[in-house]
Amino acid sequence: MIMTASVSQTRFIYEGQNKGVNFVGRAMLKLGGEKNNLKVVEEFLQKVREEALTL
């Protein structure tokens, strides 16, 4: 969901989940830990920021 917070800011809310499509994928997600999950989210948000600046 994307909401306008102000003239120069947009609030991006992601509501979803990251799940493996097979046994190996699910095991890797479980073993990765919370710190790795936060890293994935931060990398994704950085890509969103970069794309928003190119518009």
Buried (B, 14 or more C-beta within 10 A) or exposed (E): EEEEEEEEEEEEEEEEEEEEEEEEEEEEBEEEEEEEEEEEEEEEEEEBEEEEEEE
